[in-house]
Amino acid sequence: MEIARDRVDYAEARQWTDYLTIDPLQLVQNLLGGGDVAANRLAIAELEIGAADLVRRREEVAEAIAHDVIDLVLDYEASGRRLEALEGRLATQLQRQAVLEVRYRTGQGTTDQMLRMWQQTDDLRARIDEVRIDQDQTVRELEVLCYVEETGTGAAADFGGRRGRDTVLARVDTQPAIARYGLQYDA
């Protein structure tokens, strides 16, 4: 963007040199708005259109990234709710399993019942692990989109994770993610 602005400013600054010519016919054309003056004005207009396209494209990319971040945060929150529900179901399942194990040891339950109970418990644990993996993947995608740094300066983003870590406090660079795509940000 800065280079495009510099080129437009340079072209506008040297417009007066287009009027200088030895050829009288070309001088009349330049004075009447044609010839080299018109060609340079057209070139300046094309540069301005190119700069406007860059600005529009930068805004489109920023908007797309913002939508992606919002979608990922919503996915993370939804998986957090699923995880809480599954953990509640697992706690209930473990209580039921403990009761059934006591009954089984006293001879009141069958091996088939006990095996089904253990399988249900293992299935719940596997589903919980899947949701945690999905959450971790979402956090990694958010870190990529937000240019998360382990150290340094930036705004803190809290992706309240589970599984041995109460929160993942990541440092987010305050420059927008569009800077990572080779575009400049002018605040």
C-alpha positions, 0 to 999 in steps of 0.5 A: 500500500505504501509503495502504491501511494508513493508511486501515485504521489510521484506521478502527480508531482511530475505532472507539470513536466508533461506540458514541457515539449519542443513539439508545438502539436504535442504542446497543444494536445497537452494543453487541451487535456490530451497527449502525454498529460492524458496518458499520465492521468490515466496511469495515475487513475490506474494506480489509484484503482490498484491501491483501492483494490488492495485496500478492498482485498485487505478488508476482505481478508481481515473479515474472513479471518475474523469470521474464522476466529469467531467460528473457531471460538464458537466451536471451542465453546460448544465442545467445552459444553459437550465435554462438561456433559460427557464428564457428568455422564462419566461421573454417573457411569462410574457411580453405577459401575461401582454399585454394579461391581459391589453387586457382582462381587456379592453374586447378584450380577452377571458377568455379561452385565459387568462387561457391558458396564465396563464397555460403556465406561470405556466408550464414554472415556473415548468420547471425552478424549475425542472432544478434548482432541477437538478442543486442542485442535481448535486452540491450535487453529486459533493460535495460527489465525491470531499469531500466538507467541509463547513469549513476548508482548501482546494481548493475552487470550484465554482459551480455558482448556482442560486435561491437566491445565486449567487455562492456556494463557497464550500471548497474542500479537496485537498486530492483526493476522492479515500482517502474516499474509504480507499485507500491511496494517495502518491503524 
